[in-house]
Amino acid sequence: MDIPKAYNSDELEIYKLWEDSEAFKPNHSNSKETFTITLPPPNANGNLHLGHMCGYSFHDCIARYMRMSGHPTLLVPGKDHAGIQTEAAFTKYLKEKGESKQSLGREEFFKQCYDFCMSNAENARNQEKRIGLSADYDREFFTLDPNLTKLVYDTFYKMFDEGLVYRDKRIVNQCPNCGTALADIDTEHEERRGIFAYIVYPFPNSKEGITVATTRSETMLGDSAVAVNPKDERYKDMIGKKVVLPIAEREIPIIGDEDVDMELGTGAVKVTPAHSPVDFEIGKKHNLEIINVIDEAGKMVGDIPERFKGMTTIDCSKALCKELEDMGLLKNIENIKHEVVICERCKTAIEPIISNQWYVNVKPLADKALEALRNNEIKVFPDGQKKALEFFYENIQPWCISRQLWWGQRIPVWYSGGKKLYDWLNEHKDKTVNDYNGQVNGTGEIYRGEEKPESKNGEVWEPEEDVFDTWFSSGQLPYTTLGGLEGDDFKKYYPTQVMIHARDILFWWSARMIMFGLYTTGKVPYSTIFLTGMILASDGSKMSKSKGNGIEPSEVFEKYGADALRLWYYSDALPGSNAPIREEKIKGNRNFVNKIWNASRFILMNIDSSEIEKINQYEIKETDRILLTKEHVKRVSNYIEKFQFNLGAEYIREFFWHEVCDKWIEDIKKEIKDKDIGSEIRIEKLSELLWILKENLKIMHPFVPFITEAVWQELVKLNLSHGILMYEKI
C-alpha cells in the first residue's frame, strides 16, 4: 500500500473537495427535521481573530454531526456592515490616504466603504474556510444587501404604524470624535486621571452656602438643582431653599432625593439633567429644567458666558476652577483615578448629552420574550445566563436605534415643514404622527419610504440623515437571511435551532433576535443559545495589538493545523467561560492528529491488496470491541447533542489513543501474526479493525474534520470506502 508516512494533506484542498461535492447544502433525501444555524456575521472591515475562528468550531461541530445524523443541515454565513466600527476603520484608512469623509461626500463615501468591506469580506471568508466551517456560501449574506434592507424597513414601518417607534429627547452616549450616539455595547470603561472639585454654591445675598463635590466641573453651567438626601441631618433644613449657581449667576433649588449617597463627597450633588443619565432621571422626577451646555463635538455651547463657548470640556473645567478659586468658592481639588466611559473604537471619553433620537418601545416585545424564556421555549448554556437574560427583559429601557453615521441603512423617513414633527410630538405626548399630519394640514408632514416622495404645493422634502443602529438589522437575521416570511427558505428552515455567540453580546444580539423573532414571525428564532467566552493571552490577559500579545490565526494554522486548534478549543472553552490560549496543548493535539494518521496508515499497510474484496464482503460480527465502539459512538453523540463539546473532545481522544491504538491494534497485530495472507482469521480481524477505524473516523469528524477526511480519502483510493466522509451516517 502506497500511503505517505506523515500527515501533510493540504487542508484547503480537502475543503475544496467538500465544496465541489456540495456537501454543505441541505440534503432533503430523508424525512428528518431540518437543522439550521444563522452564523454570527463578523465585521466586514477586517480579518477574523482567534475568537471568531474558534467560535465557528462549535457551529461546525454540531452541523457536521447533524448532517451525518441524517438531518438536512444549513449553516448560513454572512458579513456584518458594523456601522460605527466600519466607519471608524474606513475613515482612518481615508486619513492615511490624505482624504476624508467630507472630501468624498456622502454618496461616494458609501460607495468606497462598500468596496472596502467587500475586499475584506473575501479575506474573512477564506479564514472561515481555513478553520473548516461547513457553511453554504451560495446563501452568504451581507447586512446591507438590498433584500435584507427591504425586510428591515418592513419591520420599521410595522413598528412605526403601531406606535412602537418614536422620536424623543433623552440622554445618549455621544462620542465627540466619531460624531454619533453609541449603544452601551460600543463603549468601554477605563480608569483615567481626573479631579474631585469641592465647590461652594452660595445662598442668595450670603457668603454662606452648600458645598458640592464633582468630577465634572464643566457641566455646572448646565446645573438645574443641588440634591441632598432628605435623611441627611446636615442638609434637611436646606431642602426647598435656593442657591446661586456660581459664574452662571442664576438661582437653582436644593431638592431632596433618597437616591443621593450621603457618604460620597460632601453628600450634596449638583444635578445636570442634560449631561448625566442619573441626573436626567432625577430631573424627570422633580420636573427640573434641562439645560444643554455641551454639543455633539464635545464643545461648550448654549446659554453660558461667552468666554466659555467653543471650549473643550477639559479646557472649560480648568478655566472654571481657576475663576472659582479667584472668587473664593473652590474649597479643594483632589487628584483622583476614576472609571471613565470611553468609545470602544477611538477611546475618546464619552459625553452624555441630550439628543433627539429614534427610539423603539421594546417593553411589549420584551414581555413576550420573557414569557418564552419562562416557558422553557429557549434553553441557555450556561444555565445561569438565562436568569441574566430574564433580568434584562424585566428592566428593559427604550432602545435608541438611530446613529449619526454615513455608513449603514438610512432610516427611511422624509420630512416637510422643517421637521416640525419632533417638537409637536414632544408637546403632545398623547398624540400620534397621524394626529400631527391632520392638525398641521400640510405645513409639516412625515413620509415613510426609501424614495423621495412626490412634491405637491411646493413642499420641500428632507431625508432623515441618521442610519439604523447595526443591532436593529442584525437582530432580525434569523428570518431576513432566509428571505423573510414569504421566502421558500424561511418556510423550510425557520425557526432555526441554535444560536452560538460570545457571552458579551447576549443582551445586544440574542435578546433582540428573540424579541424581533416573536414580534415578526410569532415564533422564537431558535430553541437553544450556546454562549462562548473570550480567548485570552496565555497569561490570562485580554489579547491586544497594543500589548503585542495577540496571536494571528494564520500563525496557528501554519504551525499546528486547524484540527489541533479546534480540538484545544473544544477541550478548554467551557460554555460562557474565557479560555487562555495554551500552545502546549495545541501542540499536544497536533500529536494526536498525527496519531490518527499513523494508526490508520498502520492498519491499511497491513491489508494486502488481494484481501480488499474479501474484507468488503465480510459480515461484521458483534465482538466485544465492536460493542464497545458502538457504545463509544453513542456516548460522544450524546455529548454533542447536549453541547458538552469538551467531554466529547476528550473522550474521542482517550478512546482512540488508549483503546484503539494502545490495545486493540496491538492485540489484533498479535492475533494475525504469522497468519497467511487471505486466511480466514486475517480477514476477520482486519475487517473488524477496519470497521472500528471507520466508526471512529465518523464520530471524530465533527471535531477534527481535516485529518479524518484525509484518512477517509486514503480508504477511497484503496476501494475500502467511497465518497466523502461527511456523507456517511453516524
QUILINGI-V404360 format. One record per helix or strand of 2 or more residues. SS is the DSSP state (h for helix, s for strand). FROM is the first residue (numbers start at 1). TO is the last residue. Records with the same first field share a line. If there is no record, write none. Layout:
SS=FROM-TO  FROM-TO
This chain:
h=11-20  50-68  83-96  101-104  106-130  137-139  146-161  184-186  217-222  236-238  277-286  306-308  313-327  363-374  384-394  421-427  433-440  470-474  477-480  488-493  503-521  553-560  562-572  583-605  609-617  624-641  645-671  680-701  705-717  725-727
s=35-38  42-43  73-76  78-80  141-142  165-175  180-182  187-203  209-214  225-228  242-245  250-256  268-271  299-300  330-343  349-360  379-381  399-400  402-403  413-415  446-448  462-463  467-468  498-502  528-532  535-536  579-580
